[in-house]
Amino acid sequence: SISVSGRQLSYDSMEYITDSFLTPVYASEFAREPRSMLHRIANSWAFEHVCSLFIFCNCATMGMHAHLSVSHNMVRGTVFFLDVSEHVFTAFFLAEFLFRLKVHG
């Protein structure tokens, strides 16, 4: 068993525990000490908002790229920015996928 907030909980306990910054977690997640912090991060509202922000920014840059390529009004600096941002977003989404795969299996 483990002690959370001064209470003894068994490993099978599904007692509901809330955290002020992260989303609510279950006491059974604390039983896996090495991975509990990864679970808390992966299930937090802050992580979801950061991922949503990246999705929104990716949509905006894809829209810019589509509009500029159709209008044939792409300048050299814009092309470079869009190419680099595409690689940054791809790297972030790959890292997010691998992180979620590690946490949730």
C-alpha positions in Angstrom: 0.0 0.0 0.0 1.0 3.6 -0.4 0.3 6.8 1.5 -1.4 9.7 -0.3 -2.5 12.8 1.5 -2.1 11.0 4.9 -4.3 8.0 3.9 -3.2 4.5 3.2 -4.3 3.2 -0.2 -3.8 -0.3 -1.6 -2.4 -0.9 -5.0 -5.8 -2.0 -6.2 -7.6 1.1 -4.9 -9.3 3.3 -7.5 -9.9 6.1 -5.1 -10.1 9.4 -6.9 -7.3 11.9 -6.2 -7.2 15.5 -7.6 -4.2 17.6 -8.4 -4.4 21.3 -8.6 -2.4 21.7 -11.9 -2.9 18.3 -13.6 -6.1 16.5 -14.4 -7.5 14.2 -11.9 -5.6 10.9 -11.5 -6.5 7.6 -9.8 -4.6 6.4 -6.8 -3.7 3.2 -8.6 -1.5 5.2 -11.0 0.8 6.1 -8.1 1.6 2.4 -7.6 3.8 2.5 -10.7 6.2 5.0 -9.2 8.7 5.4 -12.1 5.9 6.0 -14.7 3.5 8.0 -12.5 4.9 11.3 -13.5 4.8 10.4 -17.2 1.1 9.4 -16.8 0.3 12.7 -15.0 2.0 14.7 -17.8 0.3 12.7 -20.6 -3.1 13.1 -19.0 -2.8 16.8 -18.0 -4.8 19.6 -19.5 -1.6 21.6 -20.1 -0.2 18.9 -22.3 -3.4 18.7 -24.3 -3.5 22.4 -24.8 0.1 22.5 -26.0 -0.7 19.7 -28.5 -3.8 21.6 -29.6 -1.8 24.7 -30.1 0.7 22.9 -32.3 -2.2 21.4 -34.3 -3.8 24.9 -34.8 -0.4 26.4 -35.9 0.2 23.5 -38.3 -3.2 24.1 -39.9 -2.4 27.8 -40.2 0.9 27.2 -41.9 -0.6 24.5 -44.2 -3.3 27.0 -45.2 -0.7 29.7 -45.9 1.3 27.2 -48.0 -1.8 26.2 -50.0 -2.9 29.8 -50.5 0.5 31.0 -51.6 1.2 28.1 -53.9 -2.1 28.7 -55.7 -1.6 32.4 -56.0 2.0 31.9 -57.2 3.1 34.7 -54.8 5.7 32.8 -52.7 8.8 34.7 -51.9 12.1 32.9 -50.9 11.8 33.7 -47.1 8.3 32.5 -47.0 9.2 29.2 -48.7 12.0 28.7 -46.2 9.8 29.4 -43.2 7.1 27.0 -44.4 9.6 24.3 -45.1 11.2 24.6 -41.7 7.9 24.8 -39.9 6.7 21.6 -41.6 9.8 19.8 -40.3 9.3 21.3 -36.8 5.6 20.2 -36.6 6.4 16.7 -38.0 9.1 16.3 -35.3 6.8 17.5 -32.5 4.0 15.2 -33.6 6.4 12.2 -33.8 7.6 13.0 -30.3 4.1 13.3 -29.0 3.1 10.0 -30.6 6.2 8.2 -29.2 5.5 9.8 -25.7 1.9 8.7 -25.7 2.9 5.2 -27.0 5.4 4.8 -24.1 2.9 6.0 -21.5 -0.3 4.3 -22.6 1.4 1.3 -24.3 
